[in-house]
Amino acid sequence: MRLAYVPVEEAIARPGLRMVVVGDIPSPWSEAAKGILHVKGIPWTPVRLAYDSKALKEWTGQRSGPVAMYEDEPPRAGWAEILLLAERLAPAIPLLPADAADRALVFGLAHEMLGEQGLGWTRRLQLVEAGLRGAGGFPPEVAAYIGRKYGWRAQPADALTRRIVEVLQMLAARLKAQHAAGSPYYVGDALTAADIYGATVLALLRPLPEESCRMDPATRAVFEYVEPDTDAALDDVLLRHRDMMYQRHLAFPLSL
């Protein structure tokens, strides 16, 4: 399925919430933002990210996707800014706990999933590193571009893998403890943003099957790149949580 993308000039003139997202691939950051709006029932106008669009760059203040634009307010980019905007727009369906300690835990888990040096960030660099040495991951020319965009500095492959593995192990342990306490969610007994982030970030490691997430074969091959230690750390409890999220809470099949 494909979203009904609107040209940027038309989106600028529209009221309400407009959001720039990556098209045609299940980017964890874009899919997480879309998932939050879906769960909360917030209507929005989709705009496809285009790196060569001058109008889009001016409208979003040069910020990278996803970027949420609400009325004439400043652009919001990054998982935290978009989450907090959504919490304000639809407070009746909270994705942040009322308890301060649990709220802090959600933010901490979210950063480990989608923040800088977190799981998604480091897996992306792992795909860059593999591509630059011709061992899989992104094609070399794409790897070079993404590396420049996200401040790539030559790093040993094993250092990237260790970081990914430690986050995967932490997340798996967290879910197993929650299951033992009778909850299927990362924090407490209710759905939070951490559950959405935990489901979408796995697209970079084990994307959903083609019938549920249609992708260009070359893109799918990148996302399915296997590094043995990373793959071994991808505990089934993480994949079961992802599947539960799409069955119960998120739009399925994916609409890219």
Summary of the structure (lengths in Angstrom):
residues: 256
radius of gyration: 17.8
end to end distance: 6.3
largest distance: 51.6
contacts: 806
relative contact order: 0.14
helix: 54%
strand: 6%
